[in-house]
């Protein structure tokens, strides 16, 4: 499965938050009520990240869901304009 760069931004942030919080993939999987292997596939982009799962991740890290969408907005607004 080819990785979408926009989705990869979100996945990278999920991983960054998890590591910053010293939370293992096993702990995240338990929070999401999935297996560690399933969580690993999400974080590595081998399984689609469902919106409900992203909401649960946001709750776990006490960040608004908009935090993840702001990453997309920021990355798109930092790209040079094709008309420049």
MOCOR-V173821 format. One record per backbone hydrogen bond with DSSP energy under -1.0 kcal/mol. NH is the residue of the N-H (numbers start at 1). CO is the residue of the C=O. E is the energy in kcal/mol with one decimal. If there is no record, write none. Layout:
nh=NH co=CO e=E
nh=NH co=CO e=E
//
This chain:
nh=8 co=4 e=-2.6
nh=9 co=5 e=-1.4
nh=10 co=6 e=-1.1
nh=11 co=7 e=-2.5
nh=12 co=8 e=-2.8
nh=13 co=9 e=-1.8
nh=14 co=10 e=-2.5
nh=15 co=11 e=-2.3
nh=16 co=12 e=-2.5
nh=17 co=13 e=-2.8
nh=18 co=14 e=-2.2
nh=19 co=15 e=-2.7
nh=20 co=16 e=-2.7
nh=21 co=17 e=-1.8
nh=22 co=19 e=-1.4
nh=23 co=18 e=-2.6
nh=28 co=24 e=-2.2
nh=29 co=25 e=-2.7
nh=30 co=26 e=-2.4
nh=31 co=27 e=-2.3
nh=32 co=28 e=-2.2
nh=34 co=29 e=-2.5
nh=39 co=35 e=-2.2
nh=40 co=36 e=-2.8
nh=41 co=37 e=-1.9
nh=42 co=38 e=-1.7
nh=43 co=39 e=-2.8
nh=44 co=40 e=-1.9
nh=45 co=42 e=-1.7
nh=46 co=41 e=-2.6
nh=47 co=41 e=-1.3
nh=54 co=50 e=-2.2
nh=55 co=51 e=-2.3
nh=56 co=52 e=-2.1
nh=57 co=53 e=-2.3
nh=58 co=54 e=-2.5
nh=59 co=55 e=-2.4
nh=60 co=56 e=-2.2
nh=61 co=57 e=-2.0
nh=63 co=58 e=-2.4
nh=67 co=64 e=-2.1
nh=68 co=65 e=-1.2
nh=69 co=65 e=-1.0
nh=70 co=66 e=-2.6
nh=71 co=67 e=-1.1
nh=72 co=68 e=-1.0
nh=73 co=69 e=-2.2
nh=74 co=70 e=-3.2
nh=75 co=71 e=-2.2
nh=76 co=72 e=-2.3
nh=77 co=73 e=-2.4
nh=78 co=74 e=-1.1
nh=84 co=81 e=-1.2
//
